[in-house]
Amino acid sequence: MAGTTFCEVSELYNILNQNTPLSRLPEFNYLCLIDACAKGQYNASHIITLRCHLQDSKGKFIMPAGVEVESMRNIVVYDSNSSSLQGEAMECAEALTKSNRYPVQILKGGYQRFSALNPFIRTQKILYTIKELESLRPYTVELLPDQLYLGDYNALVNVSEDTSHVLEKGNLHVNVADSVAADLYSSFERICVFIGSHRITMAFLLHHLKYTLGEAWEHVLQCKTNMRPNRGFVQQLYDWELHTLGRRMTDIAVPCY
């Protein structure tokens, strides 16, 4: 039995917005999101892809049909306002932990907090086809809540050689190819200054928060699971760690880099 744990709002937000490049939500064993609230609240509005919890005549939780708990990587349960490991969400989660090898997560703050921070992910829709899930356009993932986000070409820092989609205002264009030989290191400081001056985010992780490369890597990978910079950029980040911290703290020779 894997047990239960709390899930922060930003964690669930990032789980919902993973893509490769299509949304990961259609994957059979990726996410099971369960509402432990009363059925009336579920019908009024809920988080996208949610399943309503079911109970038998004795009030015992019944797993929704077609869900294989044993192979499910992410199981998240919420009620209206989960603030402790008690209540409806906990009762539902305990029933799921008996057969799942991964911890069942309870959304901290419940639906009230999540919907207040992310009202654009609410819906009344109950059933989705695979095609509908595949067509969902993920939002940028959240690296630092309300401060730093990671996205595609719509993000504030554009790192490519193509300038055709760069907006006239509010963007920094860094003309660099995605290749091992490309030089991104020389632009790191300019990127960090741009981010701080626009107050869109607090800082680039190594420059302003003084993360080591290893800490920054682990944090970003938790938020964006398919993140994988090429080897040339890894080496430049390694040099940037030396520049910002004054010494090398990370061994980039290990396989994870």
N, C-alpha and C positions, 0 to 999 in steps of 0.2 A: 504494500500500500504506500503510495507516494506522498500522501498528506496534502495539506492545503497551504496556500500562501496568498499574500495580498498582491494585487496587480494595480500599479499606478495608472491614472488616466492616460498619461503620455505613452505608457507601454502598450495599452490596448489600441490607442490611436495608431501607433506604429505597426502593430500586428495587422490591423485592418488595411494598411496602406503599403504593404510590401508588394513588389512587382518584379517580374523577370523576363521581359518587360511587361507582360500581361499581369493583371492582378492575380495574386496567389489564392484568393478566396475560393475559386472553383476547385482547388485541389482537395481530393476526397478526405485526406487525413490532416489537413492544415489547421483548421479552426472550428471549434464548436462553441458557440456563444449562446448561453442559456439565461433566460429571464425568470427569476424566481418570484417576481411580483405577482399581484393578483391579475387575473386574466383581463379585467377591464382596463388596467393600466397598460398592459401589453397591446391591446387593441387600439388604444388612444395614440400611442407612439412608442417607438423602441429604436435601438441601434440597428443599423443595416445588417442583414443576414441572420438576425437573431431567431432563436427557436424558443417557443413558449414551453415552460415546464409542464409536465403532466403528472397527475397523481391518481393512485388507485382508490378504491372505496374506503381504505383505511388511512388515507392521507400520505401514503408512501410514494416517494418519487419514482416515476417511470421514465426511462431513457427514451427520447424521441426515436421513432422508427428510422432505420437506415443509418444510424450513427454507430460506428465501431469504436467504442471508448478505448480499447486496448491499443489502438494504433494512432490515436489522435494526439498530435503534438501540442496543440494549444487548446485547453478547455478553460473558458472564463465564465463565471457565474456572477450575476449581480441582482440586487433587489433595488428598492427605491433610494436607499441611502445607507450603504454598508459602511459602518464605522468601526466594527469589531468583528472578530471571528465568532459571531453568534447570529441568530435570527434565520430568516428564510433562506438567504444565500448560503449560509453555512450548512444548514440541513440538506440542501440540494447538493452542495459540494461533497459532503461526507458520503452520500450515496454513490457518487462518481469515483471517489478515491479507491473504492474496493477493487476496481478492475483496471484502473489506469496506471501506467508506469511513470507518467510525468505528474508533477504536482498540479492539482486543480487550483486555479487562481480565482480569487474573489476581488471584484473591482472595488477599489477603495473610493468611498464617496458615492458609490452606486450610480444609478441612472441620472439622478438629479445633478450630480457634479459633472458627469461626463457630458450630458446634453447642454449644460450651461456653458461649458468650454468649447464644445464642438456641435453647435446646433445644426450645422450643415450635414451631419451624418445621421440625423434622425429620420425616421420614415414610418409609414403605416403599412407598407408593403409586407406581405407575409411570405410569399413563395417567389423564388427566383429560378430561372432556367440557367443552365451552364453558360449559354450564350450571353445572357444578361450580366452574369457575374464577370465574364471575360471582358465585357465592354465597359465595365466600371473604370473610370479614370482615377487612379490613386492620387492622393494629395502628397505634398512633400512630407518627408518624415521629420520628426521633431528631435533634434539633438539636445538642445537646452530649452525647456518649456518656455514658450512665449518670447524666445530670444534668438535661437539659431536653428535653421531648418536646412535640410538637404533635399534638393530636387533636381529637375532636368533643366532644359534651356530657359524655363520661366523663372529660375532662381535669380538672385541679385548679382551673383558673380558668374559671368559667362566665360568658361574656359574652352575655347575652340578656335579654329581658324576661320570659321564662317561668321560673318558679321551681318548677314541678311536679316536675322531675327532680333537684333539688338535694339532695344528701345532707346529713344533719344535721351531719356532722363531716368536717373535712379539705377543705372547699371554700370558695372565696371567690366570692360572687355579685356580679357587677357588672351592675346593671340599666340596660342600654343597648340601643337598637335598632340594627339594621344599616342605617343611613341616613346620608346626607351631613350632615344637621343634628345627628346625635347627638353628645354630648360624652363622649368616652372619655379625653381628655387629663387631666381632673381626677382620674381614678382611677389613672393610671399609677404614681404613687409608692406608693399603697396596694397595688397588684398586686405591685410589685417587692419591697416589704417582706414581703408574705405569702409569696412564693416563697422568699426567702432564709431566713425564720424556720422554715419547715417542712423545710428541707434536701432538698426534693424536687429542686430544681434549684439551680444556683449563682446564677443571676441572670437577669433580663431583659437581653437583649444590650446595649442602649444604656446602661442604668442602671449595671450592675455591670462589664461588660467594656469599656465605653467605645467600643463600635463606633460608627462613623458610621451614619447612616441608610442610606447606599448599601451599606456593608459588611454591615449587618444584613439588608437587603433581599436582596442577592445570596446570602448564606448560607442564609436561610430558603427562598428560591426553589430552590436546589440540592436542598434536603431535601424540600420540598413543592412540586412543579412547577406545581400549579394555584392556588397562593396568589395572591390578588388583593384586597387591602383596598379599600374604596370611597374616593373622592377626599377625603371629609371626614376619614377616619381618616389618610390620607396627610398631609394638612395638619397634623393634630395630632401625628403622629410627627415631622414637620418642626420643629414648635415644641418638641417634647420633646428633639430633638437640640440645639437652642439652649440649652435649660435644663440638660441634662446635660453638654455639652461646652463651653459658654460661647460658642460661635459656630456659624454655619451652615456645614456641610461638604458638603452635598448639594444639587444642583439638581433639584428635583422637577418642573421644567417640561419635562424631557426625556421622550419618549414612554413609556419603560419604567415610569414611575411613574404 
